Amino acid sequence: MPGFIARRLLAMVPLALIVSFAVFMLMALVPGDPALAIAGQEATPEAIEQVRVQYHLDQPLVVQYLYWLRDAVSLDLGTSRATSQPVLDEIVARWPVTAGLVAASALVAVVIGVPIGVLAGIRPGHLADNSSRLLAGIGLAVPNFVGAIVLVVILGVQLRWLPILGYAKFTESPADWALHMVLPAFTLGSTLAAIMIRQLRAAMIDTLDSNYVRAAWARGGSPKRVIGQHALKNAAMPALTVFGFSIAAMIGGTVIIEQIFSLPGLGPFILSAIVGRDVPVVQAVTLMFVLTQLVVALLVDLAYGWLNPKVRVS
Amino acid sequence: MAVDATPSIADDAPGTATSGQSRFRRAGKRMLRNSPAMIALGYLVIVGLAAVLADAITPYDLAVATGAPLASPSGEHWLGTDSLGRDVFTRLVYAGQVSLRISVTVVALAVALAVPLGLVAGYRGGRVDYLMMRICDAFASFPALILMLAVAGILGPEPQNTIIALLVVMLPGLVRIVRGQAVAVRAETFIEASRSIGTPDWVIMGKRMLPSVASPVIVQATVLLGTAILAEAGLSYLGLGTQLPTPSWGNMLRESYDTALFSDPFLVVLPGAAIALTVLAFNTVGDGLRDAFGIANQGPKGRSQRRGITTVTRRKPATPAPALATDDLLRVEGLRVEFDSGTGPVTVLDELDLTIRPGEVLGLVGESGCGKSVTALAISRLLPSPPGRITAGRVVLDGTDLLGLSLTQMRRIRGRQVSMIFQDPMTSLDPAFSVAHHLIEAQRNHGRVDRATAKRRAVELLDLVGIPAATRRMQQFPHELSGGMRQRVMIATALANNPRLLIADEPTTALDVTVQAQILDLLRSLQKELQMAMLFVTHDLGVIADIADRVAVMYAGQVVEQATVHDVFASPRHPYTQGLLRAMPSSLTPPGERLATIPGTVPMAHAFPTGCRFAARCDYASDRCSQAPVPLVEPDGKTLVRCVLAEPAGPVPLADPVPAARPTEEAT
């Protein structure tokens, strides 16, 4: 098992290289002179030239990338061209916000999606199933940011039950943190909850019709054992795979949600960097998103191996 | 669940190879019956028309203030005005035009690119396929939204750049879908045949494969239209898509969120609702198309499923069981099973009578589709309801009518008094659980057993069914065992509680010939050793001769002959039994002679004739056969037979007697 994890972590290295190189090249497509952008419109030609040399902008692109890579390996992700702050500091401060939002949203998705999906799958066509299908349909159709705004209007503006904006650190006040997370996590998690409902429902219907479930009934198993153990464990496998994919999509979704709810996570950071063509920030934050996604994928795979003995690693 | 004699509703079977034309026409008909999808389609048509005819139907200029700011809806301004006094209805319609134009363009481009790419990758396979799939993987490892933001942000907010950004995100998934479908179709025999006669590749891809790929692509394109609307709205909301003053639903949402959230939340809700309804409509139409094309079976709809026990709806209350004069262990009397089909209930089993004495082996034999497995499953009430339903008869085990029991009562019988083994050992063990788990569960289903005792008993059971190194096998999972091993494990679980009756539903059919003989030997020796009665379902008369004491021959949902093995083989009464015996290879068949066959096939359950069901295939058929249902009679006190020639008492004339088959010794 440790060997497997080590191999998987190692396999992330080439992918991280490819992604960072791709982003680097993409940023090079930005029209305009980056040196001028950094030095400012009123800078003298000498000052611009100095910036050009300082940031290695006079070198070929590949060399520039290698400079970036050399620094990145020693955890120096450069300085933001907009704020002149080290990018790493910003990421260290902001990443926990985003990770916390992802975790809270995933929790919401599991708490809502799993029981409803399973129940709907056990009794397809039942009232609970039909209402869950409607719920899932709406959850998938309503975009995150629309849902967010509706929740803000109702719960925040009209009823004033929950804070609309802002953030409290988990380490300082967990209760405050949770209160500020309710709306963002619900809006971000609702899509995933809808996906989980659909997946689990379909998977439960399939497994309940399988030969091994019939055989489990034939052994005299109780509904609790046949449905709760045999059907559920098998239905969890495809659902978990989809959960993994969707978490990845959700990580991207944090950008909009953080923007709407003014959460000081990575989202607003990369958004302003994209608009301001702040290459080191875009580069580093993108890489951060990709790495987070890969780690989540690894965790999902480990969980999958625990469920499915066929892929269990020895 | 594979149950033979399921009423075939051939015209509804998904995936049947029919001509593309009629498949699309049928899908269209099914679509028309799907009211949510039609409502959604209607909404989309209205939105689409409004977008196309925007100039004609909007009363005001897009950018000019025509009323007081934030006016409420009125006759003049149907949806009110925004914070700058502009007509909201006008802006909403034009915004829809922008959003739809971008989405339709993106999806059209995606389809135009993905179909050829996916077809080539799927058809060519090899290096081309590998390369394309790795590129798709690389894109997939990127958080889609970040990628889209980066592309849109870097290229700038022109519409064509938005289109490129959306395309980059959507294309890989669509290519993957087309490719997957192409790979599946490629394996079909008609493609192989086309290749072998030298049809050019582009003709195969364009004319043969494209129609098969079309329906999933249409479904996916519909859903992608919704996704594109969403993504465009997201980009515009973030300021990276459509730029003001050009309105799009996304930037209208942003504008009203920033300016009117507290003063006029209605303005925020409108573009949000437009986005959500349109996406919902595209998804609903996509789901409808998916159902109409029969791509994904969403499972039975509109009725709830009863899990774990077959529903019994006997129209007449069953007469109380008479005191058992005989020492029968199991009596099945007048059992009738119906299946719900699209066109109403279909009777698949009728007037079924069987008896099994303690320690006796009854062979149940017949062609595929005769209802043998349905019988086996109905006795233990394991037929899934719906579609199966028991509508008449009794199944009396030791004086108890099993058809009157609840699930809780029934499960005390299953696995303890009546155990089952199934045809397909590859899928009958749960892949997620170890051998030990199966064996221990079988014991714990019927009372408290501590783990150590259950484990010891499990090892004993594995020894009993001839699995070597039982302790090591316990830790293994089904996928680590061969088919024969799995069937042995199935038998071990079935024997865990020393059942009085073992129902074996074609237990050797799915196995290798050599393994078949081993499993058969094992079952025979276990049956003798444990003095257990057995209902042995098979289509192989040789196996029956080998293992059974008595035989019931089934045809088209009825028992047509029931007697001892010796009587059935020595003097078969029913023409069908005679036909089966003649069709059996035997050492007495002269070399070079063709084996006899029974012409025709078993009729479908919905087309059972009123009279004798075998008449259409019978050499002796006359007008008498088709007049009325034929009863099961006992002409000679030994054999039960369902044939008009058997009444009144007297033997059925035999044109050419069947060579007497060997009873027990020979192995199959």
Chai-1 contact restraints between the chains, C-beta under 6 A:
chainA,res_idxA,chainB,res_idxB,connection_type,confidence,min_distance_angstrom,max_distance_angstrom,comment,restraint_id
A,L26,B,I154,contact,1.0,0.0,6.0,A-B,restraint_1
A,L29,B,I154,contact,1.0,0.0,6.0,A-B,restraint_2
A,V30,B,I154,contact,1.0,0.0,6.0,A-B,restraint_3
A,R123,B,S304,contact,1.0,0.0,6.0,A-B,restraint_4
A,P124,B,G299,contact,1.0,0.0,6.0,A-B,restraint_5
A,P124,B,P300,contact,1.0,0.0,6.0,A-B,restraint_6
A,P124,B,Q305,contact,1.0,0.0,6.0,A-B,restraint_7
A,G125,B,K301,contact,1.0,0.0,6.0,A-B,restraint_8
A,G125,B,G302,contact,1.0,0.0,6.0,A-B,restraint_9
A,G125,B,R303,contact,1.0,0.0,6.0,A-B,restraint_10
A,G125,B,S304,contact,1.0,0.0,6.0,A-B,restraint_11
A,H126,B,S304,contact,1.0,0.0,6.0,A-B,restraint_12
A,A141,B,A276,contact,1.0,0.0,6.0,A-B,restraint_13
A,A141,B,V279,contact,1.0,0.0,6.0,A-B,restraint_14
A,A141,B,L280,contact,1.0,0.0,6.0,A-B,restraint_15
A,A141,B,N283,contact,1.0,0.0,6.0,A-B,restraint_16
A,V142,B,A276,contact,1.0,0.0,6.0,A-B,restraint_17
A,P143,B,L230,contact,1.0,0.0,6.0,A-B,restraint_18
A,P143,B,I275,contact,1.0,0.0,6.0,A-B,restraint_19
A,F145,B,Y237,contact,1.0,0.0,6.0,A-B,restraint_20
A,V146,B,G272,contact,1.0,0.0,6.0,A-B,restraint_21
A,V146,B,I275,contact,1.0,0.0,6.0,A-B,restraint_22
A,V146,B,A276,contact,1.0,0.0,6.0,A-B,restraint_23
A,I149,B,Y257,contact,1.0,0.0,6.0,A-B,restraint_24
A,I149,B,V268,contact,1.0,0.0,6.0,A-B,restraint_25
A,I149,B,G272,contact,1.0,0.0,6.0,A-B,restraint_26
A,V153,B,P265,contact,1.0,0.0,6.0,A-B,restraint_27
A,I205,B,G299,contact,1.0,0.0,6.0,A-B,restraint_28
A,D209,B,M1,contact,1.0,0.0,6.0,A-B,restraint_29
A,N211,B,D424,contact,1.0,0.0,6.0,A-B,restraint_30
A,N211,B,T427,contact,1.0,0.0,6.0,A-B,restraint_31
A,N211,B,S428,contact,1.0,0.0,6.0,A-B,restraint_32
A,Y212,B,S428,contact,1.0,0.0,6.0,A-B,restraint_33
A,Y212,B,D430,contact,1.0,0.0,6.0,A-B,restraint_34
A,R214,B,M1,contact,1.0,0.0,6.0,A-B,restraint_35
A,R214,B,L382,contact,1.0,0.0,6.0,A-B,restraint_36
A,A215,B,S428,contact,1.0,0.0,6.0,A-B,restraint_37
A,W217,B,G308,contact,1.0,0.0,6.0,A-B,restraint_38
A,W217,B,L382,contact,1.0,0.0,6.0,A-B,restraint_39
A,A218,B,L382,contact,1.0,0.0,6.0,A-B,restraint_40
A,A218,B,R414,contact,1.0,0.0,6.0,A-B,restraint_41
A,A218,B,M420,contact,1.0,0.0,6.0,A-B,restraint_42
A,R219,B,G415,contact,1.0,0.0,6.0,A-B,restraint_43
A,R219,B,A442,contact,1.0,0.0,6.0,A-B,restraint_44
A,R219,B,N445,contact,1.0,0.0,6.0,A-B,restraint_45
A,G220,B,R411,contact,1.0,0.0,6.0,A-B,restraint_46
A,G220,B,R414,contact,1.0,0.0,6.0,A-B,restraint_47
A,G220,B,G415,contact,1.0,0.0,6.0,A-B,restraint_48
A,G220,B,R416,contact,1.0,0.0,6.0,A-B,restraint_49
A,G220,B,N445,contact,1.0,0.0,6.0,A-B,restraint_50
A,G220,B,H446,contact,1.0,0.0,6.0,A-B,restraint_51
A,G221,B,N445,contact,1.0,0.0,6.0,A-B,restraint_52
A,P223,B,G308,contact,1.0,0.0,6.0,A-B,restraint_53
A,H230,B,D430,contact,1.0,0.0,6.0,A-B,restraint_54
A,K233,B,A432,contact,1.0,0.0,6.0,A-B,restraint_55
A,N234,B,A432,contact,1.0,0.0,6.0,A-B,restraint_56
A,I251,B,P143,contact,1.0,0.0,6.0,A-B,restraint_57
A,G252,B,P143,contact,1.0,0.0,6.0,A-B,restraint_58
A,G252,B,A144,contact,1.0,0.0,6.0,A-B,restraint_59
A,G252,B,L145,contact,1.0,0.0,6.0,A-B,restraint_60
A,G252,B,I146,contact,1.0,0.0,6.0,A-B,restraint_61
A,I274,B,L149,contact,1.0,0.0,6.0,A-B,restraint_62
A,I274,B,G153,contact,1.0,0.0,6.0,A-B,restraint_63
A,T286,B,I146,contact,1.0,0.0,6.0,A-B,restraint_64
A,F289,B,P143,contact,1.0,0.0,6.0,A-B,restraint_65
A,F289,B,I146,contact,1.0,0.0,6.0,A-B,restraint_66
A,Q293,B,P143,contact,1.0,0.0,6.0,A-B,restraint_67
A,P309,B,F477,contact,1.0,0.0,6.0,A-B,restraint_68
A,K310,B,H479,contact,1.0,0.0,6.0,A-B,restraint_69
